[in-house]
Amino acid sequence: MGQYFDAGYMIRSFPVLVGYVHITVFITLIAAILGIILGSIIAIVRIKKTLVISQLLRIFISFVRGTPFLVQLFLVYFGVPELLSHMGMNVRNVPPILFVLVVFTLYVAAYGAEIMRSSINVVAEGEKEAAASLGMTAIQSYTRVILPQAFALAIPPLINTVISVVKGTALIFNVGIVDIMRKADLMGGNSQRNLELFVDVAVIYGILIFVLTLTGRALEKRCTISSRSTQLQSSEE
């Protein structure tokens, strides 16, 4: 079997590929944080039904959710610099990873907006009325009462979105970023041992998603407890 599959080479290559995990983790972390914040803002704007802005955001969400991720990546990476160059702006020195972060952040924001919008609508009207009766402003009621409860409800689908981001990072080698996939491809070109290398890649992504799933479950439990505490404090007041 060694002729077709070299387990020793796979084991030796694993630490090398793990050395590029930080790129995947960095992109996922930044996109998740910024995307969820932006998505929450978009959700609130859509709930408020600001006529023109709400419709524009709806088009944005439909575009992101209705087009392949690779197409979005190419549009931003190749299209935006082309557009800006015609406007007299020089973007040659902009690192490729910045464009990748923009794409992933917008991706999370689009999906997160719909998730958060549904979760906000599920929050009981009594909670919103209680916040208003306590003299809270709209911003205070959202940050202190509505969003914490909505976020607790939204964690499972948000985690699924972040998992999609982790998987989507496997495509960023198409714009010249050397990540796990690109390094495996380069090593495979030299060693002709692609199968062993991509088994390593599959194991690494599997571990990342497993850790992310466990983190999501722990976060869901913690947010649920915090949300209940908030409800109790509000009722006591």
Rosetta blueprint (number, residue, H / E / L):
1 M L
2 G L
3 Q L
4 Y L
5 F L
6 D L
7 A H
8 G H
9 Y H
10 M H
11 I H
12 R H
13 S H
14 F H
15 P H
16 V H
17 L H
18 V H
19 G L
20 Y L
21 V H
22 H H
23 I H
24 T H
25 V H
26 F H
27 I H
28 T H
29 L H
30 I H
31 A H
32 A H
33 I H
34 L H
35 G H
36 I H
37 I H
38 L H
39 G H
40 S H
41 I H
42 I H
43 A H
44 I H
45 V H
46 R H
47 I H
48 K H
49 K L
50 T L
51 L H
52 V H
53 I H
54 S H
55 Q H
56 L H
57 L H
58 R H
59 I H
60 F H
61 I H
62 S H
63 F H
64 V H
65 R H
66 G H
67 T L
68 P L
69 F H
70 L H
71 V H
72 Q H
73 L H
74 F H
75 L H
76 V H
77 Y H
78 F H
79 G H
80 V H
81 P H
82 E H
83 L H
84 L H
85 S H
86 H H
87 M L
88 G L
89 M L
90 N L
91 V L
92 R L
93 N L
94 V L
95 P L
96 P H
97 I H
98 L H
99 F H
100 V H
101 L H
102 V H
103 V H
104 F H
105 T H
106 L H
107 Y H
108 V H
109 A H
110 A H
111 Y H
112 G H
113 A H
114 E H
115 I H
116 M H
117 R H
118 S H
119 S H
120 I H
121 N H
122 V H
123 V L
124 A L
125 E H
126 G H
127 E H
128 K H
129 E H
130 A H
131 A H
132 A H
133 S H
134 L L
135 G L
136 M L
137 T L
138 A H
139 I H
140 Q H
141 S H
142 Y H
143 T H
144 R H
145 V H
146 I H
147 L H
148 P H
149 Q H
150 A H
151 F H
152 A H
153 L H
154 A H
155 I H
156 P H
157 P H
158 L H
159 I H
160 N H
161 T H
162 V H
163 I H
164 S H
165 V H
166 V H
167 K H
168 G H
169 T H
170 A H
171 L H
172 I H
173 F H
174 N H
175 V H
176 G L
177 I L
178 V L
179 D L
180 I H
181 M H
182 R H
183 K H
184 A H
185 D H
186 L H
187 M H
188 G H
189 G H
190 N H
191 S H
192 Q L
193 R L
194 N H
195 L H
196 E H
197 L H
198 F H
199 V H
200 D H
201 V H
202 A H
203 V H
204 I H
205 Y H
206 G H
207 I H
208 L H
209 I H
210 F H
211 V H
212 L H
213 T H
214 L H
215 T H
216 G H
217 R H
218 A H
219 L H
220 E H
221 K H
222 R H
223 C H
224 T H
225 I H
226 S H
227 S H
228 R H
229 S H
230 T H
231 Q H
232 L H
233 Q H
234 S H
235 S H
236 E H
237 E L
